[in-house]
Amino acid sequence: MKVFHGSTVIVNAPLVGVGRRNLDFGKGFYITDLKEQAISWASRHLNTNNLQILNVYEFDKEGVQKDSYRYK
């Protein structure tokens, strides 16, 4: 499955536990299967004067370990 990440840098090895805490879903590496959405992330007004990169990855859903956690 092809997934996308819009950014101002090339990301060869995504790190999941890095990032800002105040994002919608907290720290993490945000990807989407919608190419246009990732392009819009890279093209945000904040990035107007920066290089805009569309990172493309092949995601193996079968290889992902799934853990369940209960939150209050």
Phi and psi restraints in degrees (value plus and minus 20) as a CYANA .aco file:
   2 LYS   PHI    -104.8   -64.8
   2 LYS   PSI     111.7   151.7
   3 VAL   PHI    -149.4  -109.4
   3 VAL   PSI     141.4   181.4
   4 PHE   PHI    -151.4  -111.4
   4 PHE   PSI     132.5   172.5
   5 HIS   PHI    -160.6  -120.6
   5 HIS   PSI      99.2   139.2
   6 GLY   PHI    -108.9   -68.9
   6 GLY   PSI     113.7   153.7
   7 SER   PHI    -176.9  -136.9
   7 SER   PSI    -198.6  -158.6
   8 THR   PHI    -127.6   -87.6
   8 THR   PSI     -14.5    25.5
   9 VAL   PHI    -159.2  -119.2
   9 VAL   PSI     137.1   177.1
  10 ILE   PHI     -99.2   -59.2
  10 ILE   PSI     108.8   148.8
  11 VAL   PHI    -134.2   -94.2
  11 VAL   PSI      81.4   121.4
  12 ASN   PHI    -101.0   -61.0
  12 ASN   PSI     -55.4   -15.4
  13 ALA   PHI    -153.3  -113.3
  13 ALA   PSI      72.4   112.4
  14 PRO   PHI     -80.5   -40.5
  14 PRO   PSI     121.5   161.5
  15 LEU   PHI    -132.5   -92.5
  15 LEU   PSI     102.7   142.7
  16 VAL   PHI     -96.4   -56.4
  16 VAL   PSI     -56.6   -16.6
  17 GLY   PHI    -108.6   -68.6
  17 GLY   PSI      -5.4    34.6
  18 VAL   PHI    -131.9   -91.9
  18 VAL   PSI     129.6   169.6
  19 GLY   PHI     114.1   154.1
  19 GLY   PSI    -197.5  -157.5
  20 ARG   PHI    -101.4   -61.4
  20 ARG   PSI     122.3   162.3
  21 ARG   PHI     -96.6   -56.6
  21 ARG   PSI     -43.7    -3.7
  22 ASN   PHI    -108.9   -68.9
  22 ASN   PSI      -2.1    37.9
  23 LEU   PHI     -98.6   -58.6
  23 LEU   PSI     147.6   187.6
  24 ASP   PHI     -70.9   -30.9
  24 ASP   PSI     -64.4   -24.4
  25 PHE   PHI    -135.2   -95.2
  25 PHE   PSI       1.0    41.0
  26 GLY   PHI      61.2   101.2
  26 GLY   PSI    -184.2  -144.2
  27 LYS   PHI     -82.8   -42.8
  27 LYS   PSI     128.6   168.6
  28 GLY   PHI     135.0   175.0
  28 GLY   PSI     155.8   195.8
  29 PHE   PHI    -127.2   -87.2
  29 PHE   PSI      91.1   131.1
  30 TYR   PHI    -107.6   -67.6
  30 TYR   PSI     105.8   145.8
  31 ILE   PHI    -149.0  -109.0
  31 ILE   PSI     144.5   184.5
  32 THR   PHI    -167.3  -127.3
  32 THR   PSI     135.9   175.9
  33 ASP   PHI    -112.4   -72.4
  33 ASP   PSI     -16.4    23.6
  34 LEU   PHI    -121.4   -81.4
  34 LEU   PSI      85.7   125.7
  35 LYS   PHI     -75.9   -35.9
  35 LYS   PSI     -63.4   -23.4
  36 GLU   PHI     -83.1   -43.1
  36 GLU   PSI     -54.5   -14.5
  37 GLN   PHI     -87.0   -47.0
  37 GLN   PSI     -63.4   -23.4
  38 ALA   PHI     -84.4   -44.4
  38 ALA   PSI     -58.4   -18.4
  39 ILE   PHI     -82.5   -42.5
  39 ILE   PSI     -59.9   -19.9
  40 SER   PHI     -86.4   -46.4
  40 SER   PSI     -54.2   -14.2
  41 TRP   PHI     -82.3   -42.3
  41 TRP   PSI     -64.6   -24.6
  42 ALA   PHI     -89.4   -49.4
  42 ALA   PSI     -46.6    -6.6
  43 SER   PHI    -115.6   -75.6
  43 SER   PSI      -7.1    32.9
  44 ARG   PHI     -74.4   -34.4
  44 ARG   PSI     132.7   172.7
  45 HIS   PHI     -71.9   -31.9
  45 HIS   PSI     -57.2   -17.2
  46 LEU   PHI     -78.7   -38.7
  46 LEU   PSI     -48.9    -8.9
  47 ASN   PHI    -118.6   -78.6
  47 ASN   PSI      -9.1    30.9
  48 THR   PHI     -72.9   -32.9
  48 THR   PSI     -61.9   -21.9
  49 ASN   PHI    -114.1   -74.1
  49 ASN   PSI     -12.3    27.7
  50 ASN   PHI    -128.7   -88.7
  50 ASN   PSI     141.3   181.3
  51 LEU   PHI     -83.0   -43.0
  51 LEU   PSI     118.9   158.9
  52 GLN   PHI    -134.8   -94.8
  52 GLN   PSI     100.4   140.4
  53 ILE   PHI    -136.3   -96.3
  53 ILE   PSI     116.4   156.4
  54 LEU   PHI    -125.6   -85.6
  54 LEU   PSI      86.3   126.3
  55 ASN   PHI    -105.0   -65.0
  55 ASN   PSI     113.4   153.4
  56 VAL   PHI    -141.3  -101.3
  56 VAL   PSI     112.2   152.2
  57 TYR   PHI    -150.3  -110.3
  57 TYR   PSI     133.7   173.7
  58 GLU   PHI    -119.6   -79.6
  58 GLU   PSI      96.5   136.5
  59 PHE   PHI    -121.6   -81.6
  59 PHE   PSI     105.1   145.1
  60 ASP   PHI    -118.6   -78.6
  60 ASP   PSI      77.6   117.6
  61 LYS   PHI     -81.4   -41.4
  61 LYS   PSI     -52.2   -12.2
  62 GLU   PHI     -90.6   -50.6
  62 GLU   PSI     -45.4    -5.4
  63 GLY   PHI    -108.9   -68.9
  63 GLY   PSI     -19.2    20.8
  64 VAL   PHI    -107.2   -67.2
  64 VAL   PSI     110.2   150.2
  65 GLN   PHI    -103.2   -63.2
  65 GLN   PSI     111.9   151.9
  66 LYS   PHI    -130.5   -90.5
  66 LYS   PSI     103.4   143.4
  67 ASP   PHI    -139.0   -99.0
  67 ASP   PSI     127.6   167.6
  68 SER   PHI    -131.8   -91.8
  68 SER   PSI     118.0   158.0
  69 TYR   PHI    -151.7  -111.7
  69 TYR   PSI     125.8   165.8
  70 ARG   PHI    -125.3   -85.3
  70 ARG   PSI     106.9   146.9
  71 TYR   PHI    -134.0   -94.0
  71 TYR   PSI     126.6   166.6
